């Protein structure tokens, strides 16, 4: 029974260490996914804003000469509005998810810069006054870049925190693993020693019993302690059977 308790204790320790490792690793992975999911989603919004803005600027500059005063192509009139609407949607998403006060302030400045840029596009300043348009465009684009840079820094900080936590987790797991191995090793060492001593004590007691009751010396053929015990038990049973047969020769 004690052997079963010892083996069960070894199983519990091993199972506990396994569950702790799984739980810690899952927590770390969940945090990594949550952190990166939110940050990369937010960064994607800013990246899309820059892509839309650059696309609009390229379309306006390449499609219309600077010295032209009118725009005759209706598609070119409609396209800027589509770009501006798409940019405004991304801007609203950006305003709803600032990560700190600095980004919140930049988002407000970005909104004001977009309003000025939007009026410039609608007023066709890229045709009548390209320098004014360019200044507003570059100002708006710089705010987008500043916000993007903040998001990159936040992602880098998040990565550093996760790496730091991962290192701590690995150290804890290493210590827990070593401790568990030591405990299991001690249990696996103590159990055989305990069993061996009990078997040896039982063998000695039966040997004394054999000598005192049957007046015979014990000569073992086996070398291992458990085999000696088995051999001694057989000898005792044989002597008991002999005495019983002698005391009851008729089988009655």
C-alpha positions, 0 to 999 in steps of 0.5 A: 500500500505504501508503494502505491502511495509513493507511486501515486505521489510521483504521478501527482507531482509530475501531473502538477508540473505538467499542468503548471507549465501548460497553464503558464505557456497558454497564458503567455501565448494568449497575452502575446496574441491579445497584445499583438492582435490589438497593436497590429490592428491599430497599426494597420489602420494608420498604414491604410490611412497613409496608403489612401493619402499617398494614393490620393496625392498620386492620383491628383498630381499625375492626373492634373497638370499644375497650370491647369485651371479646370478639371474636365474629367468627371472621374477625376472629380469623383475619385478624390471624394472617394479617397477622402471618405475612405480616409475619414472612415479610417480616421474615425477608427483611429480616434476610437482607439488611442493607446495613450495621451500623446496619440490622443493629442496627435489624433486631434491634430490629425483630424484638424489637418485632415479638415484643412486638407479636405477643403484644399482638395475640394477647392482644387488647390492642387490646381490653383495653388499647388504649394499650399496644397502640398504644404497641407498634404505634407502636414497631414501625412506627417501626423499620420507618420507620427502616429504610426511611429508611436504604434511601432514603439508600443509594439516594440515595448510590448515585445520587450515585455513579453520577452522579459516575461517569457524569460521569467517563465522559463526560469520559473519552469526550470526551477520547478522542473529541477525541484520536481525532478529532485523530489521524484528522484528522492521518492524513487530512491527512498521507496526501494530502500524502504521496501528493501529494509522491510523485506530484509527485516521480515527475512531476518524475523522469519529466519529466527523463527525458522531456527527457533521452531525447527532447530535448523540453520537457514541455507539460502540458495538465492542471492537476492533479498526478495528471492531469499524471502520467498525461499524462506517462506517455502522452507517454513511451509514445508516444515509446517507440512512435515510436522503436521504429517508427523502429528497426524500420520493417519490423516485424521 
